[in-house]
Amino acid sequence: MCLILRTMNWFKRKIKLWNTYKIMQPPWGGGNQFLIALFKALRKCRVKVYGRFNPDVEVIFLNSWYLNEKDFDLVNMVKMEKNAKVVHRLNGIGQLYGRGSKDDEIAFNINRDLADMTIFQSRWAKEQFGRLGLRPENHTIIYNGVDTDIFNKKGKKYWDGKEKLKLVASTWSSNIKKGFNYYKEFDKILDKSQDFTIDLIGNIPEGWKFKNIRVYSPVNSKKLAKMLKSCHSLLQFAQDDTCSNAVLEAINCGLPIIYLDSGGTKEIAKEYGVEYKDNLLDAVERLKGGYFSIIERIKDNPFKIEYVADKYLNLFSKLLNKNVN
């Protein structure tokens, strides 16, 4: 359901949107998963989403640095000749992930030359881009959301306060900065004497092995949601993540978060978990102490795709009515 349509009766026609980002079939990374959910929701909200160039589009959606030279020229043409509005959603900064500066330079050029509105995924992301000199006049912050048809609390198995706590980490990327150095240390202390277990779902760095952490290969969204619901809490130790989809998926499956304060993670996890402070055993005990109050707060979390899609629709509508502010 589109909440915004209840209050914006003046906007009855469909918005025609060209998504220039190539959607990959899951299992894939979190940004890709978010866009699948977003466009699914927008299609229910008077938005006609095109995956290929269409000269009649009114809004053009650009995702970070993912734009080839041919499409760059097409976007510029439609922007100039048809007055289409260009919305640029920025991911994290590539240099922070060890990819060098090329991707960031492309994203900066796209933003400077094409964007009418820029979307940052967190306050932290906005600050980081600002430090590198990207400070677009027209911008907003919209956190990501997940498809609640998949990531929800139906069939969730909650901790009963007595059994071993089942911790889980989830990552598509095998980048070392996804928390693997921390998990390596946790693996050393994880033995039968501990009152918790750790599973890891996804890819791991080449050549890595864990003795005590159970590792599962990447799975599609439906299987991932089922696996998350069988656990009690998510470990999120990625460094410099902008707005982790893994965190949002877990929250909506009813899992409190034990998180490292890095990147934009604290912005989305602080109300729904406990912060790691150099001692996993301490974090686990603090989570246990607050577990039942946290799962109550999770019920009203704002990271559901229907809420997020409304924010995007509102933004598109304002742009088309020349009300950029």
Protein Blocks (a to p, Z undefined) as FASTA:
>chain_A
ZZklmmmmmlmbccddddfbdcddddddfklmmmmmmmmmmmmnopacdfbdcfkbfbdc
dehjlccfklmmmmmmmmmmnopacdddddddfklnonojmlmmmmmmmmmmmmmbdcdf
bfklmmmmmmnopacfbdcdddddddfklmccehiacdehlaccddddddfblcfknopm
mmmmmmmmmcfkbccdcddeddddehiacfklccdddddfklmmmmmmmpmbdcdfbehi
abdfklmmmmmnopacddddehjllmmmmmncccdehiaklmmmmmmmmmmmmmmmmmmp
ckbfklmmmmmmmmmmmmmnopaZZ
